[in-house]
C-alpha cells in the first residue's frame, strides 16, 4: 500500500507504476476521489481477494471498508503530511507489516527514532545526473517586470512554469492577470476545492505540456514530477512556513 497526501500525487504515482510494471504480472490499483465509484469498488474488492497487488491512494486507503488480503509493505510518501494516527490505522490492518517512509523534511518523531536506532534511516544526498543547483531570488514590492521576464523566457524556450498563489478566492483573478501580462500565454488553475474532474483536467493539461503556466495553491508541493517546468514563482512568500517553501 502506497499512501500519498494528495489526489494529484496519487494520480501521478498510479500512472508511473502502471508504466513501470507493464511487463510484470502485477495489478496496480488506485484509490482517490479522482477515480470513479465503480473503479474504487473494483479496487477495494481486489484488495480483499488479493487480485490487486499494489494500491496507491490518499487517505481513502485508511477507510474502514478497505481490507487487505495479505498486506506486507506500507510506503508512506511525504510522511510529514500524515499524523501518527494515520500510520497506526494502516498498521492495525495487519500486525506484521514493514513500513517505509519517504520525506524531504523528516518529522522530529521519525528523526528521533532513527537517531536512537529504533528505525533505520537512509539519506539520498547525491543529486540525479544533470540536476543543477536551484537559483533563488527573493524580491520585494511589485515585481511585475520580473514575472513577465521569467514567464516569457520559460515559454520562449518551450518550458513551463508554476505560479503559486495560496488564496483560492483570488486565484482566478491572478490567473487572468498573468494572461494579460504575457499575451498568448496559456494558464491553467488548480486548487484543492475544485471539482475532482476539473482539477484532474487542469493538472493533466499541464503535465502533458498543453498549458504554459499552472497558477495554483500549494497543492503542487507534494512531489509532482514535471521535468519541463523549471521556474516557480511564489506570490507572498512571507506567508509560508520554512517547511512549505522547502517542499515547493
MARPA-639414 format. One line per field, with one value per residue: residue number from 1; residue in three letters; x, y, z of N, C-alpha, C, O, CB in turn. Coordinates in steps of 0.02 Angstrom, whole numbers. Glycine has a CB too. Layout:
N
k	(NUM  ...)
r	(ala  ...)
n.east	(X  ...)
n.north	(Y  ...)
n.up	(Z  ...)
ca.east	(X  ...)
ca.north	(Y  ...)
ca.up	(Z  ...)
c.east	(X  ...)
c.north	(Y  ...)
c.up	(Z  ...)
o.east	(X  ...)
o.north	(Y  ...)
o.up	(Z  ...)
cb.east	(X  ...)
cb.north	(Y  ...)
cb.up	(Z  ...)
//
This chain:
248
k	(1  2  3  4  5  6  7  8  9  10  11  12  13  14  15  16  17  18  19  20  21  22  23  24  25  26  27  28  29  30  31  32  33  34  35  36  37  38  39  40  41  42  43  44  45  46  47  48  49  50  51  52  53  54  55  56  57  58  59  60  61  62  63  64  65  66  67  68  69  70  71  72  73  74  75  76  77  78  79  80  81  82  83  84  85  86  87  88  89  90  91  92  93  94  95  96  97  98  99  100  101  102  103  104  105  106  107  108  109  110  111  112  113  114  115  116  117  118  119  120  121  122  123  124  125  126  127  128  129  130  131  132  133  134  135  136  137  138  139  140  141  142  143  144  145  146  147  148  149  150  151  152  153  154  155  156  157  158  159  160  161  162  163  164  165  166  167  168  169  170  171  172  173  174  175  176  177  178  179  180  181  182  183  184  185  186  187  188  189  190  191  192  193  194  195  196  197  198  199  200  201  202  203  204  205  206  207  208  209  210  211  212  213  214  215  216  217  218  219  220  221  222  223  224  225  226  227  228  229  230  231  232  233  234  235  236  237  238  239  240  241  242  243  244  245  246  247  248)
r	(unk  unk  unk  unk  unk  unk  unk  unk  unk  unk  unk  unk  unk  unk  unk  unk  unk  unk  unk  unk  unk  unk  unk  unk  unk  unk  unk  unk  unk  unk  unk  unk  unk  unk  unk  unk  unk  unk  unk  unk  unk  unk  unk  unk  unk  unk  unk  unk  unk  unk  unk  unk  unk  unk  unk  unk  unk  unk  unk  unk  unk  unk  unk  unk  unk  unk  unk  unk  unk  unk  unk  unk  unk  unk  unk  unk  unk  unk  unk  unk  unk  unk  unk  unk  unk  unk  unk  unk  unk  unk  unk  unk  unk  unk  unk  unk  unk  unk  unk  unk  unk  unk  unk  unk  unk  unk  unk  unk  unk  unk  unk  unk  unk  unk  unk  unk  unk  unk  unk  unk  unk  unk  unk  unk  unk  unk  unk  unk  unk  unk  unk  unk  unk  unk  unk  unk  unk  unk  unk  unk  unk  unk  unk  unk  unk  unk  unk  unk  unk  unk  unk  unk  unk  unk  unk  unk  unk  unk  unk  unk  unk  unk  unk  unk  unk  unk  unk  unk  unk  unk  unk  unk  unk  unk  unk  unk  unk  unk  unk  unk  unk  unk  unk  unk  unk  unk  unk  unk  unk  unk  unk  unk  unk  unk  unk  unk  unk  unk  unk  unk  unk  unk  unk  unk  unk  unk  unk  unk  unk  unk  unk  unk  unk  unk  unk  unk  unk  unk  unk  unk  unk  unk  unk  unk  unk  unk  unk  unk  unk  unk  unk  unk  unk  unk  unk  unk  unk  unk  unk  unk  unk  unk  unk  unk  unk  unk  unk  unk)
n.east	(42  31  37  -15  -17  -100  -229  -184  -50  -66  -127  -22  79  10  0  138  180  101  156  289  270  214  259  254  171  85  -43  -101  -183  -289  -337  -432  -518  -521  -546  -671  -827  -862  -740  -669  -737  -706  -567  -560  -624  -534  -421  -462  -479  -356  -325  -282  -121  -46  -81  -113  -145  -242  -295  -403  -369  -361  -488  -627  -688  -589  -497  -357  -293  -169  -67  94  191  203  209  244  225  290  294  283  160  67  -15  23  -86  -142  -43  -46  -171  -153  -59  -135  -216  -144  -45  95  190  296  363  397  452  448  524  560  575  598  492  506  484  506  638  701  679  754  884  898  911  803  735  784  879  897  989  970  1087  1150  1128  1017  1083  1136  1062  1040  1097  976  921  885  784  740  617  554  414  320  343  316  382  487  413  351  467  523  420  406  533  537  428  467  575  514  476  392  301  272  154  130  -3  -72  -214  -374  -488  -445  -377  -417  -425  -291  -236  -297  -238  -106  -121  -148  -29  69  43  -45  -7  -39  -137  -174  -278  -270  -332  -365  -504  -574  -686  -664  -650  -626  -509  -421  -421  -361  -234  -182  -176  -71  34  44  95  13  -21  53  77  48  -61  -78  -128  -39  -55  25  143  171  277  263  312  371  467  482  448  533  536  478  364  330  201  184  279  315  212  219  274  439  455  356  404  523  475  409)
n.north	(-59  107  259  422  604  689  698  724  686  551  512  537  448  326  318  313  193  99  103  65  -67  -131  -243  -343  -468  -388  -315  -153  -43  102  222  358  518  551  443  342  291  157  100  117  30  -91  -96  -101  -223  -305  -291  -355  -486  -513  -496  -372  -314  -204  -50  121  269  402  467  387  254  224  205  121  22  -33  -174  -282  -425  -484  -393  -331  -232  -60  97  260  408  573  591  686  742  664  609  525  447  412  326  223  168  102  7  -69  -138  -244  -341  -380  -288  -210  -47  89  249  403  559  732  823  769  719  768  660  541  562  564  431  366  413  362  232  149  144  118  228  305  412  505  584  616  706  683  635  769  863  1030  1165  1250  1409  1544  1687  1823  1939  2105  2219  2270  2159  2150  2162  2069  1950  1947  1938  1815  1721  1741  1704  1568  1511  1545  1461  1343  1288  1264  1342  1365  1455  1506  1545  1562  1575  1533  1607  1719  1665  1641  1772  1812  1724  1773  1897  1862  1811  1929  1998  1926  1909  1786  1678  1519  1482  1381  1338  1277  1203  1135  1138  1123  1043  867  815  929  978  872  877  1002  985  876  933  1019  933  863  960  1048  1168  1324  1389  1347  1404  1400  1339  1285  1152  1089  1056  928  829  823  775  858  874  969  1091  1221  1338  1424  1532  1615  1687  1811  1756  1771  1728  1593  1443  1383  1247  1230  1311  1245  1122  1164)
n.up	(0  -47  22  -6  7  -76  -204  -333  -332  -307  -424  -516  -469  -485  -624  -658  -594  -661  -788  -760  -713  -820  -895  -805  -702  -615  -529  -523  -415  -388  -274  -243  -241  -373  -445  -523  -441  -472  -513  -396  -309  -372  -353  -212  -186  -252  -172  -59  -102  -152  -282  -324  -319  -280  -208  -234  -153  -75  85  76  74  206  250  331  254  176  156  171  88  112  177  160  146  181  108  143  70  70  213  316  303  362  512  670  702  577  525  617  594  473  513  598  513  477  578  568  477  357  359  257  252  164  144  119  214  361  498  670  761  687  648  772  814  718  746  871  846  834  717  546  443  284  186  41  -36  -152  -296  -439  -601  -702  -635  -586  -480  -379  -420  -325  -298  -195  -193  -163  -150  -298  -421  -561  -684  -674  -665  -791  -872  -828  -858  -996  -1043  -1005  -1075  -1203  -1225  -1237  -1117  -955  -819  -642  -547  -391  -291  -145  -115  -130  -162  -237  -342  -478  -523  -516  -610  -726  -730  -757  -886  -952  -935  -1007  -1166  -1260  -1184  -1108  -972  -834  -693  -523  -375  -210  -183  -296  -415  -430  -565  -639  -582  -610  -750  -770  -709  -783  -910  -892  -857  -976  -1058  -1125  -1075  -1026  -903  -734  -624  -459  -293  -145  -176  -266  -203  -160  -210  -356  -518  -644  -767  -869  -817  -755  -682  -540  -469  -323  -243  -120  -25  109  185  203  286  334  304  206  101  77  31  -85)
ca.east	(0  70  -6  10  -61  -147  -258  -143  10  -90  -138  44  110  -26  21  209  185  71  205  346  252  176  283  253  102  68  -104  -95  -247  -284  -394  -436  -582  -517  -565  -744  -851  -859  -669  -649  -765  -668  -501  -570  -637  -472  -375  -489  -469  -286  -318  -242  -58  -18  -130  -87  -202  -241  -323  -456  -342  -369  -560  -645  -708  -531  -464  -304  -290  -104  -27  163  232  168  255  211  260  279  274  268  90  22  -6  36  -150  -149  4  -68  -229  -126  -26  -187  -245  -105  3  164  196  355  344  449  427  489  512  615  579  575  460  551  475  540  709  724  680  810  946  901  924  740  720  840  870  940  987  990  1120  1177  1076  1013  1128  1112  1025  1078  1079  917  937  828  785  686  604  504  375  285  393  282  432  522  364  345  531  530  372  422  593  520  385  507  619  472  466  330  314  221  143  94  -40  -108  -280  -423  -535  -418  -335  -438  -407  -218  -225  -318  -187  -48  -138  -143  42  106  -7  -38  13  -95  -134  -225  -279  -282  -332  -397  -577  -604  -718  -612  -639  -598  -440  -384  -413  -314  -167  -159  -158  -5  82  53  126  -36  -28  119  85  -3  -71  -111  -112  17  -72  78  205  181  317  245  372  359  534  481  436  595  530  421  357  289  171  177  318  322  155  230  323  501  443  316  449  571  439  396)
ca.north	(0  169  313  488  656  724  661  736  644  481  504  533  385  270  315  291  123  57  101  25  -137  -153  -309  -391  -487  -352  -274  -91  -10  174  243  429  543  561  379  333  246  87  80  113  -33  -146  -98  -123  -296  -337  -292  -405  -554  -523  -485  -311  -325  -142  4  188  310  455  444  339  188  214  195  57  -29  -59  -230  -313  -498  -502  -332  -344  -171  5  151  324  461  639  570  742  761  619  606  459  412  383  270  169  137  55  -48  -112  -179  -306  -334  -383  -253  -168  21  130  318  446  630  780  859  719  744  756  594  492  577  542  358  345  428  319  163  110  136  130  288  309  479  512  650  628  731  646  659  827  910  1091  1200  1293  1480  1575  1759  1849  2008  2142  2265  2243  2135  2131  2157  2005  1897  1947  1913  1743  1682  1748  1664  1498  1492  1554  1403  1282  1261  1282  1373  1364  1518  1486  1597  1518  1601  1505  1660  1766  1627  1654  1842  1812  1690  1820  1950  1832  1808  1997  2019  1894  1892  1721  1626  1476  1475  1338  1348  1216  1207  1078  1142  1115  978  820  809  992  980  822  903  1057  957  835  976  1046  877  845  1015  1086  1232  1352  1407  1321  1452  1356  1346  1240  1083  1060  1045  858  786  816  772  885  895  1025  1153  1238  1402  1429  1599  1608  1751  1821  1702  1781  1697  1521  1419  1360  1180  1239  1337  1191  1074  1194)
ca.up	(0  -50  47  -26  35  -120  -261  -393  -325  -314  -497  -549  -449  -515  -695  -661  -575  -714  -842  -736  -705  -879  -917  -749  -684  -553  -537  -485  -401  -372  -233  -225  -267  -445  -476  -523  -388  -495  -512  -325  -283  -402  -319  -142  -189  -273  -114  -12  -129  -170  -355  -332  -283  -256  -212  -222  -137  -24  149  60  91  278  265  362  205  140  191  131  94  141  173  182  145  177  91  155  34  103  280  360  293  398  585  699  698  510  517  661  562  424  548  628  460  479  633  545  413  351  342  227  247  121  159  108  278  410  559  727  792  645  652  838  813  676  781  931  823  833  646  501  401  226  158  -28  -39  -219  -342  -502  -654  -740  -593  -572  -417  -385  -414  -290  -289  -153  -215  -125  -191  -357  -469  -623  -737  -664  -681  -864  -899  -812  -896  -1068  -1055  -997  -1131  -1263  -1236  -1239  -1050  -919  -754  -589  -511  -330  -257  -98  -96  -177  -179  -287  -389  -548  -538  -527  -674  -778  -731  -791  -958  -978  -933  -1061  -1217  -1294  -1136  -1086  -899  -803  -621  -486  -302  -178  -176  -362  -428  -448  -637  -663  -558  -647  -818  -765  -694  -839  -967  -877  -861  -1047  -1094  -1164  -1041  -1011  -832  -688  -569  -410  -222  -129  -193  -308  -166  -143  -253  -427  -559  -711  -787  -915  -780  -719  -647  -495  -441  -263  -226  -48  7  182  220  206  335  303  276  145  50  62  -10  -151)
c.east	(44  23  24  -40  -112  -170  -214  -80  -8  -98  -71  79  77  -6  92  215  156  120  263  331  214  196  282  181  80  9  -99  -164  -236  -347  -389  -501  -580  -539  -641  -765  -846  -788  -644  -674  -726  -600  -508  -583  -574  -421  -396  -473  -396  -273  -277  -180  -32  -71  -97  -146  -191  -269  -379  -435  -356  -442  -574  -664  -651  -496  -414  -303  -225  -56  44  206  189  221  217  252  242  254  252  195  41  38  6  -27  -159  -106  -18  -128  -205  -94  -78  -218  -207  -50  75  170  259  333  405  421  476  473  574  626  554  545  505  546  513  616  739  729  739  877  955  912  862  720  782  826  920  933  1011  1021  1148  1120  1075  1060  1097  1074  1069  1054  1018  938  876  837  726  677  549  465  342  337  362  332  468  476  358  408  537  483  386  482  576  478  423  552  581  460  400  349  256  215  100  63  -88  -174  -331  -468  -510  -376  -352  -419  -333  -202  -242  -266  -125  -60  -132  -71  82  55  8  -20  -49  -87  -191  -223  -294  -281  -374  -472  -613  -640  -663  -596  -606  -524  -396  -369  -359  -242  -140  -140  -89  49  96  83  79  -45  42  130  28  -6  -110  -94  -55  1  -17  140  220  213  298  308  356  425  536  471  497  593  469  421  309  266  162  214  324  265  164  279  385  492  405  362  499  538  428  460)
c.north	(62  226  381  542  688  681  666  692  570  464  494  467  325  262  288  216  77  49  56  -50  -166  -224  -361  -408  -455  -306  -213  -58  62  195  317  455  558  498  370  283  172  59  72  47  -93  -154  -125  -198  -334  -343  -347  -476  -568  -514  -422  -318  -261  -87  70  232  361  425  393  267  171  201  126  2  -58  -112  -263  -389  -519  -443  -344  -282  -109  57  216  379  528  628  627  766  717  617  534  415  376  321  210  131  84  -5  -97  -158  -245  -296  -332  -350  -209  -99  60  200  360  519  672  821  812  751  726  686  540  500  552  466  331  355  383  246  119  96  149  192  286  379  478  581  666  649  689  677  717  878  971  1123  1245  1366  1514  1650  1780  1922  2040  2186  2231  2223  2110  2119  2090  1946  1890  1916  1837  1700  1683  1704  1589  1473  1495  1494  1337  1250  1281  1312  1364  1435  1501  1546  1560  1546  1579  1560  1703  1731  1641  1724  1846  1779  1736  1875  1925  1829  1876  2021  1990  1870  1824  1663  1585  1462  1431  1350  1281  1229  1150  1079  1135  1048  931  817  871  998  932  847  957  1032  917  877  1006  992  859  902  1056  1157  1258  1364  1375  1368  1414  1374  1297  1166  1049  1040  972  817  776  819  795  915  957  1092  1168  1304  1401  1499  1594  1677  1756  1768  1709  1749  1621  1504  1394  1292  1184  1261  1284  1140  1100  1196)
c.up	(0  -33  29  -3  -11  -179  -323  -391  -333  -388  -533  -533  -483  -589  -701  -647  -629  -772  -822  -733  -764  -901  -863  -730  -618  -567  -492  -477  -381  -334  -215  -255  -342  -483  -471  -469  -408  -492  -440  -295  -308  -367  -248  -139  -207  -216  -65  -36  -147  -244  -369  -289  -249  -262  -195  -208  -84  41  138  78  165  298  292  313  165  182  144  142  128  136  201  188  139  161  101  122  66  174  325  354  332  473  607  691  631  501  558  630  512  458  577  576  454  531  610  477  413  329  316  220  206  138  144  172  333  473  618  758  754  650  718  841  773  712  843  911  820  760  605  460  343  197  86  -36  -107  -266  -406  -554  -692  -699  -578  -507  -429  -373  -384  -284  -245  -172  -172  -174  -251  -409  -534  -679  -734  -684  -756  -895  -890  -854  -972  -1086  -1055  -1056  -1197  -1278  -1236  -1171  -1019  -851  -706  -562  -451  -296  -209  -71  -148  -205  -238  -341  -462  -570  -555  -595  -733  -787  -769  -866  -990  -982  -991  -1114  -1249  -1248  -1116  -1012  -875  -727  -586  -411  -274  -173  -243  -368  -452  -523  -666  -644  -598  -718  -820  -756  -753  -899  -956  -884  -934  -1089  -1135  -1136  -1021  -937  -791  -629  -515  -339  -208  -140  -233  -269  -153  -199  -325  -469  -630  -735  -831  -880  -737  -682  -602  -464  -382  -240  -150  -8  83  221  228  262  298  270  210  87  28  16  -81  -192)
o.east	(89  -25  82  -99  -163  -136  -207  -61  29  -80  -64  107  111  4  105  251  183  124  285  374  184  153  305  135  60  12  -94  -199  -182  -403  -345  -536  -632  -549  -672  -727  -829  -777  -605  -636  -713  -578  -468  -558  -561  -384  -355  -457  -376  -217  -242  -185  -1  -102  -59  -195  -139  -266  -399  -476  -361  -457  -537  -656  -661  -469  -427  -310  -224  -11  51  252  144  271  164  308  185  201  209  172  -19  96  0  -22  -180  -128  -10  -134  -232  -101  -66  -244  -233  -12  113  156  274  289  457  371  537  415  631  680  495  568  538  596  547  653  793  778  769  921  1011  921  866  694  827  768  979  877  1065  985  1168  1071  1126  1075  1039  1057  1127  999  1010  969  822  891  670  724  504  482  338  371  379  324  478  499  360  403  553  504  378  481  598  493  412  566  611  438  358  406  198  264  41  98  -137  -189  -330  -484  -549  -343  -308  -401  -314  -159  -206  -252  -94  -14  -112  -53  123  26  65  -17  -104  -37  -250  -171  -325  -235  -413  -503  -674  -625  -620  -538  -563  -483  -341  -314  -317  -196  -81  -92  -52  102  153  96  101  -74  85  184  -30  41  -169  -53  -25  37  -12  186  277  180  314  352  331  438  586  483  512  644  415  471  252  306  136  186  336  268  121  320  383  517  420  358  515  568  437  460)
o.north	(69  240  395  528  712  634  618  663  531  410  450  435  280  206  244  181  23  -4  13  -91  -220  -262  -418  -368  -490  -264  -219  -47  81  185  337  418  575  499  389  239  130  3  28  13  -140  -209  -166  -233  -388  -391  -380  -520  -626  -524  -419  -328  -264  -80  75  233  364  364  358  225  113  189  78  -57  -103  -98  -271  -413  -565  -444  -365  -279  -106  63  227  394  539  652  619  806  732  623  487  355  318  271  152  71  28  -62  -157  -211  -295  -247  -287  -380  -176  -92  62  210  354  537  651  849  815  802  674  657  498  451  524  438  280  311  369  203  60  43  186  208  269  402  453  631  723  613  661  736  715  931  963  1109  1274  1382  1514  1675  1758  1961  2006  2190  2169  2266  2057  2072  2057  1898  1835  1874  1801  1649  1633  1669  1552  1420  1454  1479  1283  1193  1311  1307  1357  1470  1483  1592  1531  1541  1603  1561  1722  1764  1651  1736  1880  1804  1737  1898  1963  1842  1882  2059  2024  1816  1807  1606  1612  1434  1441  1371  1236  1261  1120  1027  1139  1002  951  818  866  1019  950  840  958  1053  924  860  1018  1004  843  893  1096  1201  1218  1351  1377  1372  1398  1418  1270  1123  987  1011  954  776  724  860  756  974  994  1145  1133  1325  1379  1522  1570  1719  1709  1738  1660  1742  1588  1545  1385  1280  1147  1234  1278  1116  1064  1220)
o.up	(42  -70  47  5  13  -200  -361  -442  -362  -411  -575  -578  -506  -613  -743  -682  -642  -802  -861  -749  -759  -924  -872  -741  -571  -612  -431  -526  -360  -358  -176  -290  -371  -543  -421  -451  -367  -471  -425  -260  -270  -352  -226  -95  -180  -212  -34  4  -155  -268  -420  -228  -196  -314  -147  -246  -51  51  185  94  184  357  277  328  123  235  84  199  168  94  258  228  96  196  71  144  87  194  368  395  335  493  567  677  628  473  537  639  509  435  581  593  429  527  628  425  463  286  349  186  213  145  155  183  351  497  617  778  783  656  720  868  790  711  864  954  806  744  625  445  352  185  71  -42  -120  -273  -425  -551  -711  -724  -559  -483  -483  -323  -414  -267  -255  -168  -148  -233  -254  -438  -559  -718  -786  -715  -783  -940  -936  -881  -1006  -1137  -1099  -1084  -1242  -1336  -1234  -1167  -1053  -830  -726  -555  -458  -275  -231  -11  -205  -265  -282  -381  -503  -627  -603  -632  -783  -842  -807  -906  -1049  -1027  -1022  -1107  -1264  -1270  -1107  -990  -892  -700  -614  -385  -310  -161  -247  -330  -491  -543  -710  -684  -618  -743  -864  -790  -771  -934  -1004  -912  -952  -1149  -1177  -1169  -1002  -911  -811  -589  -525  -325  -255  -118  -234  -297  -136  -231  -354  -457  -671  -725  -832  -910  -689  -654  -623  -437  -390  -220  -118  38  118  282  257  282  237  215  163  32  -31  -32  -130  -249)
cb.east	(-48  103  -16  20  -20  -115  -328  -122  44  -157  -176  87  107  -103  17  250  149  5  231  367  211  187  353  290  96  129  -168  -46  -285  -276  -399  -374  -602  -445  -529  -768  -923  -886  -626  -679  -839  -657  -470  -629  -692  -441  -374  -565  -512  -263  -388  -283  -4  46  -189  -45  -258  -284  -351  -475  -265  -343  -602  -703  -759  -481  -517  -236  -297  -74  -61  195  284  130  281  202  241  227  329  315  73  28  -67  56  -207  -131  75  -88  -273  -75  19  -242  -245  -76  -6  189  133  407  313  473  416  476  492  600  538  633  387  538  400  518  722  676  614  811  948  836  974  682  663  852  879  922  1029  930  1175  1212  1089  940  1146  1069  1002  1070  1139  861  957  819  782  702  584  537  418  236  434  231  484  545  295  334  590  516  301  437  647  480  322  549  674  503  523  284  329  240  108  141  -80  -63  -279  -465  -547  -377  -341  -514  -424  -181  -268  -388  -168  -32  -210  -183  74  149  -9  13  47  -97  -137  -213  -332  -230  -360  -370  -596  -551  -778  -631  -705  -638  -436  -423  -480  -332  -171  -214  -211  -4  54  -13  179  -104  -74  127  85  13  -110  -92  -175  38  -138  98  202  116  320  195  402  300  568  427  373  651  526  424  331  327  102  104  387  323  91  256  293  557  404  260  485  596  371  367)
cb.north	(0  179  307  492  708  788  687  810  656  470  565  593  377  282  385  331  111  88  172  49  -145  -105  -303  -362  -564  -311  -316  -42  -48  217  201  470  606  580  319  307  263  81  131  173  -41  -133  -27  -84  -311  -299  -223  -396  -564  -592  -480  -246  -350  -123  -10  215  267  518  504  343  185  274  208  67  0  -1  -282  -282  -532  -566  -274  -392  -174  21  144  338  461  682  533  800  758  549  635  465  460  436  291  196  190  90  -22  -69  -141  -325  -391  -456  -209  -199  58  101  349  432  639  827  926  675  715  807  576  499  653  568  330  384  502  325  131  148  183  68  353  254  528  501  653  564  806  644  602  803  875  1141  1242  1272  1511  1544  1796  1840  2009  2185  2323  2295  2078  2186  2215  1998  1912  2019  1948  1731  1707  1822  1679  1487  1537  1616  1402  1232  1283  1220  1447  1313  1573  1449  1645  1503  1678  1451  1703  1819  1553  1643  1888  1775  1625  1849  1970  1762  1781  2044  1998  1832  1946  1726  1658  1409  1544  1262  1401  1163  1276  1070  1208  1121  984  751  796  1052  962  756  930  1104  913  785  1032  1076  814  825  989  1049  1225  1417  1484  1247  1517  1285  1331  1250  1081  1110  1082  826  723  870  700  939  840  1015  1147  1238  1460  1374  1651  1572  1760  1820  1701  1856  1711  1495  1362  1356  1135  1292  1399  1157  1057  1266)
cb.up	(61  -121  124  -104  63  -147  -276  -398  -256  -275  -526  -528  -372  -510  -728  -610  -510  -738  -860  -667  -642  -937  -945  -687  -678  -527  -520  -520  -347  -438  -168  -252  -229  -466  -441  -593  -371  -567  -550  -285  -304  -478  -318  -109  -241  -330  -79  -3  -191  -149  -388  -312  -331  -297  -165  -284  -118  -47  189  -15  77  316  202  410  158  121  216  147  25  107  213  135  88  245  16  233  -42  62  312  345  218  369  620  774  710  457  537  730  525  379  604  660  393  409  683  541  399  300  404  158  317  45  233  47  277  431  568  781  796  572  644  893  785  610  802  971  866  870  624  454  442  172  200  -78  13  -247  -360  -529  -703  -795  -527  -631  -391  -335  -483  -221  -357  -76  -289  -68  -215  -386  -437  -643  -732  -590  -649  -890  -866  -737  -883  -1086  -1001  -932  -1134  -1257  -1183  -1284  -1005  -910  -763  -532  -558  -282  -307  -40  -89  -143  -119  -254  -375  -555  -477  -469  -678  -762  -658  -764  -968  -934  -868  -1034  -1271  -1346  -1074  -1127  -865  -820  -601  -503  -278  -112  -144  -417  -481  -425  -674  -634  -484  -650  -844  -708  -632  -859  -976  -806  -824  -1077  -1137  -1165  -977  -1049  -823  -665  -593  -423  -175  -56  -232  -362  -100  -125  -224  -449  -560  -711  -823  -966  -735  -768  -698  -438  -494  -206  -261  -28  -23  197  181  139  379  355  327  157  75  128  23  -144)
//
